[in-house]
Amino acid sequence: MSDNSSTQASTADHSSSDRPARDLAELRTVADYQFGAGAGEVLFPSDEPIEIRRSTGGRPRQLYAGESRLVSYGTDGRFTLGVAGGRRLHAGLDAPANRVVVGDESEPFVREGSNTFAKFVERVDPEIRPGDEVLVVHERGELLAVGRAELSADGMVAFNSGMAVKVREGVDE
């Protein structure tokens, strides 16, 4: 590991002076706000150790479960999803929450990390706004990638051109 500090946090048993547990509780609240009610517990379960990797200034930067990066925590106070975090949200939140649905035509490309274009979007969570972190899923329901919405939900289904999702990571990368 680099010069950044790392902290294991599990809220299964902690005192009020336990900074990692307190940070994790705050980060769960951020996740609930960003992804919807219950997302914090889905991403960072209370009964599982979550590693918080910190910047040299001590600010939470990345959260890991084992060797898998769940999310990065930006200086803007928002999360960016890793595939492991996307898998947890996909399993733990009901559709259509945070989802952009594509069909067979773009599935192999998105799975490998290519961006998602509006002409291939079949359905989308109507609450998605530009800049939101999203899950790109196949019409069968399988997670393909995680990324950032470039268009509103209405724009994704209405436009026949343009990038709908800037894919950060495909499941097969």
C-alpha positions as CSV (number, residue, x, y, z in Angstrom):
1,M,0.0,0.0,0.0
2,S,1.1,3.6,-0.6
3,D,1.7,6.4,1.9
4,N,-2.0,6.8,2.4
5,S,-3.4,5.7,5.6
6,S,-5.9,2.8,5.8
7,T,-8.4,2.0,8.5
8,Q,-10.6,-1.1,9.0
9,A,-14.1,-0.1,10.1
10,S,-16.8,-2.4,11.4
11,T,-19.7,-1.0,13.3
12,A,-20.6,-4.3,14.8
13,D,-19.0,-3.2,18.1
14,H,-17.7,0.3,18.5
15,S,-17.5,3.1,21.0
16,S,-18.6,6.7,20.3
17,S,-15.0,7.7,20.1
18,D,-14.3,5.2,17.2
19,R,-13.5,7.5,14.3
20,P,-13.7,4.8,11.5
21,A,-17.2,3.7,12.7
22,R,-18.4,7.3,12.9
23,D,-17.0,8.0,9.4
24,L,-18.7,4.9,8.1
25,A,-22.0,6.0,9.6
26,E,-21.6,9.4,7.9
27,L,-20.7,7.7,4.6
28,R,-23.8,5.5,4.8
29,T,-25.9,8.7,5.1
30,V,-24.1,10.1,2.0
31,A,-24.9,6.9,0.1
32,D,-28.6,7.0,1.2
33,Y,-28.8,10.6,-0.1
34,Q,-27.0,9.9,-3.4
35,F,-28.4,6.5,-4.3
36,G,-31.7,6.2,-2.3
37,A,-32.9,5.1,1.1
38,G,-31.1,1.9,2.2
39,A,-28.1,2.3,-0.1
40,G,-25.7,3.0,2.7
41,E,-26.4,-0.3,4.4
42,V,-26.3,-2.1,1.1
43,L,-22.9,-0.7,0.2
44,F,-21.4,-0.8,3.7
45,P,-23.2,-3.5,5.8
46,S,-22.9,-3.0,9.5
47,D,-21.7,-6.6,10.0
48,E,-18.9,-6.5,7.5
49,P,-15.4,-4.9,7.9
50,I,-15.0,-2.1,5.4
51,E,-11.5,-0.6,4.8
52,I,-11.4,3.1,4.5
53,R,-8.4,4.3,2.6
54,R,-7.6,7.9,3.4
55,S,-5.8,10.8,1.8
56,T,-2.7,12.1,3.5
57,G,-4.9,14.7,5.1
58,G,-7.0,12.0,6.7
59,R,-10.1,12.4,4.6
60,P,-11.9,9.2,3.4
61,R,-10.9,8.5,-0.2
62,Q,-11.8,4.9,-1.1
63,L,-13.8,2.2,0.5
64,Y,-12.9,-1.5,0.1
65,A,-14.4,-4.8,1.0
66,G,-11.6,-7.2,0.9
67,E,-9.6,-6.5,-2.3
68,S,-12.6,-5.0,-4.1
69,R,-13.1,-1.2,-4.4
70,L,-16.7,-0.4,-3.6
71,V,-16.5,3.4,-4.1
72,S,-14.3,6.4,-4.2
73,Y,-15.3,9.4,-2.2
74,G,-14.7,12.6,-4.2
75,T,-13.8,16.0,-2.8
76,D,-17.3,17.1,-4.0
77,G,-18.8,14.8,-1.4
78,R,-20.2,12.3,-3.9
79,F,-19.3,8.7,-4.5
80,T,-18.0,7.2,-7.7
81,L,-18.9,3.5,-8.0
82,G,-16.5,0.6,-8.6
83,V,-18.0,-2.6,-10.1
84,A,-18.0,-4.2,-6.6
85,G,-20.2,-1.3,-5.3
86,G,-22.3,-1.5,-8.4
87,R,-22.9,-5.2,-7.8
88,R,-24.1,-4.4,-4.2
89,L,-26.5,-1.7,-5.3
90,H,-27.8,-3.9,-8.2
91,A,-28.5,-6.7,-5.7
92,G,-29.8,-4.5,-2.9
93,L,-31.9,-1.9,-4.6
94,D,-35.1,-2.6,-6.6
95,A,-35.2,-1.7,-10.3
96,P,-35.4,0.8,-11.8
97,A,-33.3,2.6,-9.1
98,N,-30.1,4.0,-10.6
99,R,-30.4,1.8,-13.7
100,V,-29.9,2.5,-17.4
101,V,-31.1,-0.6,-19.4
102,V,-29.6,-1.6,-22.8
103,G,-30.2,-4.5,-25.1
104,D,-28.2,-7.1,-26.9
105,E,-26.7,-4.8,-29.5
106,S,-24.6,-2.8,-27.1
107,E,-24.2,-5.4,-24.3
108,P,-20.8,-6.9,-25.3
109,F,-19.2,-3.4,-25.7
110,V,-20.6,-2.0,-22.5
111,R,-19.5,-5.1,-20.6
112,E,-15.9,-4.4,-21.7
113,G,-16.0,-0.8,-20.6
114,S,-17.3,1.1,-23.7
115,N,-19.6,4.1,-23.2
116,T,-23.3,3.7,-23.5
117,F,-25.0,5.7,-26.3
118,A,-28.5,7.1,-26.1
119,K,-29.7,5.2,-29.2
120,F,-29.2,1.9,-27.4
121,V,-31.0,2.9,-24.2
122,E,-34.2,0.9,-23.8
123,R,-35.4,2.0,-20.3
124,V,-34.0,4.2,-17.6
125,D,-34.8,5.2,-14.0
126,P,-36.8,8.4,-14.5
127,E,-35.0,10.1,-11.6
128,I,-31.6,10.0,-13.2
129,R,-30.0,13.4,-13.9
130,P,-26.7,14.3,-15.7
131,G,-23.8,13.6,-13.4
132,D,-25.5,10.8,-11.4
133,E,-23.7,7.6,-10.8
134,V,-25.6,4.8,-12.6
135,L,-25.7,1.1,-13.2
136,V,-25.8,0.0,-16.8
137,V,-27.8,-3.3,-17.0
138,H,-28.9,-5.6,-19.7
139,E,-32.6,-6.0,-20.4
140,R,-32.3,-9.4,-18.7
141,G,-31.3,-7.6,-15.5
142,E,-27.6,-8.4,-15.5
143,L,-25.1,-5.7,-14.4
144,L,-22.8,-4.7,-17.3
145,A,-21.0,-1.6,-16.1
146,V,-20.9,1.4,-13.8
147,G,-20.5,5.0,-14.8
148,R,-21.7,8.6,-14.9
149,A,-24.9,9.8,-16.6
150,E,-24.2,12.4,-19.3
151,L,-27.9,13.0,-20.1
152,S,-31.2,13.2,-18.1
153,A,-33.4,10.2,-18.1
154,D,-35.7,11.9,-20.6
155,G,-32.8,12.7,-22.9
156,M,-31.5,9.1,-22.8
157,V,-34.7,7.7,-24.2
158,A,-35.6,10.6,-26.5
159,F,-32.2,11.1,-28.3
160,N,-31.0,9.0,-31.1
161,S,-27.4,10.1,-30.7
162,G,-25.0,11.2,-28.0
163,M,-23.4,9.6,-25.0
164,A,-25.9,8.6,-22.3
165,V,-23.4,7.1,-19.8
166,K,-19.7,7.7,-19.5
167,V,-18.7,4.1,-18.4
168,R,-16.0,4.0,-15.8
169,E,-15.7,0.3,-15.5
170,G,-17.3,-2.7,-17.3
171,V,-17.8,-6.0,-15.5
172,D,-15.4,-7.8,-17.9
173,E,-12.5,-5.3,-17.7
